[in-house]
């Protein structure tokens, strides 16, 4: 098989294939990923793709929403000043998650799941968390874990928040006077216009502010505490509730507890999964005590057994959610 035949075979394949010239300009060579990255370039004003070489090898660097993803590449063919590369097969799965997610954005195939939250003392419902779920044309679910952190603040504000608030408004009679919790990224809270834009959307749907809760998600490092605090103070003055999501993982750390005006701290599910560890129990109890001192309550995520429920309740945790006490329910509208 000559070079031309090899090249033709590769161009018709499903691998992540691109060409780099002497100026390190990237050109996608097969349709599997060309459409995806063309779309990403079109919605980002800054150059998001770069090709880098180092002593550790060659990498394609993807920059999205303050986050860089590095894909290790392999040289296939070099012809003059042009080289043909592929991304390592084990990393293609990550790109496909991104591609599937972008397809959901473009097609609008987004639904929401509603999960109950409980006061643990008597297992009474205290509120509902609304979680975005993305679906392909064949209705198969796209994993959010690797994709949602890449969504930028503009998409959250223009697409996701109106969709979820519309859903809450549609079923507000079913929910009653319980708090509806929605996820908002720290990045979005840092934007100057968030409070004004968000309250306008809430008012447009005729929702009571005291029945809306904001869970701060921190997929990225907070750049300005002052900007976030300014947003949160305004929101709390309007009676919105505030929670810190996934405490104990990523950037949601103990320093945040002293500077952000939150009502609820949601313990990451890793605490419950490791609750048999005496040190983990001490940590949970310590966080509960801090909350009692400075004015927040604790919610445990990931309650999957009766033992989990009894353990966190005995440690003083006031609220909880998890499959044992309430599985997420996909909403049809």
Helices and strands as residue ranges (DSSP letters): H 3-11, E 17-20, E 26-28, H 31-43, E 49-54, E 57-64, E 67-79, E 82-87, H 89-107, E 110-119, E 124-135, E 141-142, G 148-150, H 153-155, I 156-160, H 161-170, H 172-175, E 179-185, H 186-189, H 194-204, G 209-211, E 212-217, H 225-237, E 241-247, H 254-259, E 264-267, H 269-273, H 278-294, E 297-300, H 306-314, E 319-320, E 329-330
